[in-house]
Amino acid sequence: MSIRTSITGKLNKKGFTLLELLLVIVLIGVILVLAVPSTRNALTGDSLKKASRQLIGLERKLRTEAVRDQLDYILNIDLSDSSYWVIASDMTPEKHAEIKKLRRHFPADVVIMDIVDENNNKKSAGEVKIVFKKNNVCSPAIIHFSYKEDKMTIVINPFLGVTDIYDQYMDIPINTFGQ
């Protein structure tokens, strides 16, 4: 152990006082209390945001692949269990059935409340198909997600490749796209 001198010139053993240690512990506690909730949200995100990112990423991927492969892709969404699967227009019915068995799910407890399809029909049960065509046009759709008391609306624009997101339930008619 080394020895140090204080400002007054007296010899002290190297170390911290109890008051200094308590102050550091309190400061670390305050920082953790403030940082943990925002860090947790940044790392995990909430379920609605995850579902929207998942859907928007899938939409962009299917638009790109449809143009690149010159093939129509169909996003099938099952409203009963908030699952989805993608098929190509050139697949056989057997391949469709095989892919449907491997469907993916949106994050746990996220519910697809309803989907407004290209004919302005609001569906809250069954399956909905969104077609991504090789000419970079897709079926318009408005998808309403919910997670506990929170709601989110995702609007897939058929022409622009731009997807709008609203942090609430928005009742938007499809005819706003010029269809």
C-alpha positions in Angstrom: 0.0 0.0 0.0 1.4 3.4 -1.0 1.3 6.5 1.2 0.2 9.9 0.0 0.3 13.3 1.5 -2.8 15.5 1.8 -3.0 19.2 1.1 -2.2 19.9 4.7 1.0 17.8 4.4 -0.2 15.0 6.7 0.4 11.4 5.6 -2.7 9.4 4.5 -3.2 5.8 3.4 -4.4 5.6 -0.2 -8.1 5.0 -0.5 -11.6 6.5 -0.6 -13.7 7.7 2.2 -17.1 6.0 2.9 -18.8 9.2 1.8 -17.1 9.1 -1.6 -18.0 5.5 -2.1 -21.7 6.1 -1.2 -21.8 9.1 -3.6 -20.5 7.0 -6.5 -22.9 4.1 -5.8 -25.8 6.6 -5.7 -24.8 8.2 -9.0 -24.4 4.8 -10.6 -27.9 3.9 -9.3 -29.4 7.1 -10.7 -27.8 6.5 -14.1 -29.0 2.9 -14.3 -32.6 3.9 -13.3 -32.6 6.5 -16.1 -30.8 4.4 -18.8 -32.2 0.9 -18.4 -35.8 1.5 -19.7 -34.6 3.5 -22.8 -31.8 1.0 -23.4 -34.2 -1.9 -23.2 -36.6 -0.3 -25.6 -33.8 0.5 -28.0 -32.4 -3.0 -27.9 -35.7 -4.9 -27.9 -38.2 -2.4 -29.2 -41.8 -2.8 -28.6 -43.8 -5.5 -30.4 -45.8 -3.2 -32.6 -42.6 -1.6 -33.9 -41.1 -5.0 -34.5 -44.1 -6.1 -36.4 -44.1 -2.9 -38.6 -40.4 -3.2 -39.3 -40.9 -6.9 -40.2 -43.8 -6.1 -42.6 -42.1 -3.1 -44.2 -38.8 -5.0 -44.7 -40.8 -7.8 -46.3 -42.7 -5.4 -48.5 -39.5 -3.8 -49.8 -37.8 -7.1 -50.3 -40.8 -8.5 -52.3 -41.0 -5.3 -54.5 -37.3 -5.6 -55.3 -37.3 -9.3 -56.0 -40.4 -9.1 -58.2 -38.7 -6.6 -60.4 -35.4 -8.3 -60.3 -36.8 -11.8 -61.0 -39.6 -10.6 -63.3 -42.0 -12.7 -61.4 -45.0 -11.8 -59.3 -44.8 -12.6 -55.6 -47.8 -13.0 -53.3 -47.7 -12.2 -49.6 -50.4 -14.3 -47.8 -51.5 -13.1 -44.4 -53.5 -15.3 -42.1 -55.5 -13.0 -39.8 -56.5 -15.8 -37.4 -52.9 -16.4 -36.1 -51.0 -13.3 -37.3 -48.9 -15.3 -39.6 -47.6 -14.9 -43.2 -45.9 -16.7 -46.0 -44.7 -15.8 -49.5 -45.3 -17.7 -52.7 -44.3 -17.0 -56.3 -46.7 -17.0 -59.2 -44.9 -19.8 -60.9 -45.1 -22.3 -58.0 -47.2 -25.4 -58.1 -50.1 -25.9 -55.7 -48.0 -28.5 -53.9 -45.2 -26.1 -53.3 -47.8 -23.5 -52.1 -49.0 -26.0 -49.5 -45.4 -26.8 -48.4 -44.5 -23.1 -48.0 -47.8 -22.5 -46.1 -46.7 -25.1 -43.5 -43.5 -23.1 -42.9 -45.3 -19.8 -42.3 -43.8 -17.1 -40.1 -45.4 -15.2 -37.3 -45.4 -11.6 -36.3 -44.1 -10.9 -32.7 -45.9 -12.6 -29.9 -49.2 -11.0 -28.8 -49.3 -8.8 -31.9 -52.8 -9.1 -33.5 -53.7 -8.2 -37.0 -57.1 -6.5 -36.3 -58.1 -6.2 -39.9 -56.8 -5.5 -43.4 -58.5 -3.3 -46.0 -57.9 -4.9 -49.4 -57.7 -3.3 -52.9 -61.5 -3.5 -53.2 -62.0 -1.5 -50.0 -63.2 -4.5 -48.1 -62.3 -4.7 -44.5 -61.4 -8.3 -43.6 -60.9 -9.4 -40.0 -60.8 -13.1 -40.5 -59.4 -15.6 -43.0 -56.5 -15.0 -45.4 -55.5 -11.9 -47.4 -53.3 -11.8 -50.4 -51.1 -8.8 -51.4 -49.6 -9.2 -54.8 -46.2 -7.7 -55.7 -46.0 -7.5 -59.5 -42.9 -7.6 -61.7 -43.7 -4.0 -62.9 -43.1 -2.6 -59.3 -46.8 -2.2 -58.6 -48.5 -4.0 -55.7 -52.0 -4.5 -54.3 -52.8 -1.6 -52.0 -53.5 -2.5 -48.4 -54.1 -1.0 -45.1 -53.1 -3.2 -42.2 -54.2 -2.6 -38.6 -52.1 -4.1 -35.8 -52.7 -4.1 -32.1 -50.7 -5.0 -29.1 -52.4 -4.8 -25.7 -54.0 -1.3 -25.8 -51.7 0.1 -28.5 -52.7 0.2 -32.2 -50.8 0.9 -35.4 -51.8 1.4 -39.0 -49.6 0.5 -42.0 -50.6 1.8 -45.4 -49.0 0.0 -48.4 -49.1 2.3 -51.4 -49.4 0.4 -54.7 -47.3 2.8 -56.8 -44.7 4.7 -54.9 -43.1 2.0 -52.9 -43.6 4.2 -49.8 -45.3 2.7 -46.8 -47.0 5.0 -44.3 -47.1 4.2 -40.6 -49.5 5.7 -38.0 -49.2 5.1 -34.3 -53.0 4.7 -34.0 -55.9 3.1 -35.8 -56.6 5.1 -39.0 -59.6 4.4 -41.0 -58.3 5.3 -44.5 -60.2 4.3 -47.7 -58.2 2.6 -50.4 -59.6 5.0 -53.1 -57.2 7.6 -51.8 -54.6 5.9 -54.0 -56.4 6.8 -57.2 -57.6 3.3 -57.9 
